[in-house]
Amino acid sequence: MEKLTVSQLREMNDDQLADALEDTTKALFWLRVKAQTDRLDVPSELMRNRKLIAQIKTVQSQRAMASVK
């Protein structure tokens, strides 16, 4: 998955955010599996994916809170 910024995440609609979250979660899973069985080419990808998941969830929760008000 390409590197996404928070501003790019905010421009996405809800379905695109959900797809990005699903893709990033799957990528993180496979990175963890590979880290246990092999050596990672870029170990910082684990942290990058965790951070991206947190950013996506933050944008989703901000939208949920805005729709409640």
Contacts in CASP RR format, 6 or more apart in sequence:
PFRMAT RR
TARGET T0000
AUTHOR 0000-0000-0000
METHOD contacts of the structure
MODEL  1
MEKLTVSQLREMNDDQLADALEDTTKALFWLRVKAQTDRLDVPSELMRNR
KLIAQIKTVQSQRAMASVK
1 20 0 8 1.000
1 23 0 8 1.000
1 24 0 8 1.000
1 27 0 8 1.000
1 49 0 8 1.000
1 52 0 8 1.000
3 48 0 8 1.000
4 20 0 8 1.000
4 52 0 8 1.000
4 55 0 8 1.000
6 55 0 8 1.000
6 59 0 8 1.000
9 17 0 8 1.000
9 20 0 8 1.000
9 55 0 8 1.000
9 56 0 8 1.000
9 59 0 8 1.000
10 59 0 8 1.000
12 20 0 8 1.000
14 60 0 8 1.000
14 63 0 8 1.000
17 56 0 8 1.000
17 59 0 8 1.000
17 60 0 8 1.000
18 60 0 8 1.000
20 52 0 8 1.000
20 56 0 8 1.000
21 53 0 8 1.000
21 56 0 8 1.000
21 57 0 8 1.000
21 60 0 8 1.000
24 49 0 8 1.000
24 52 0 8 1.000
24 53 0 8 1.000
24 56 0 8 1.000
25 53 0 8 1.000
27 49 0 8 1.000
28 46 0 8 1.000
28 49 0 8 1.000
28 50 0 8 1.000
28 53 0 8 1.000
31 40 0 8 1.000
31 45 0 8 1.000
31 46 0 8 1.000
31 49 0 8 1.000
32 46 0 8 1.000
34 40 0 8 1.000
35 43 0 8 1.000
35 46 0 8 1.000
40 46 0 8 1.000
END
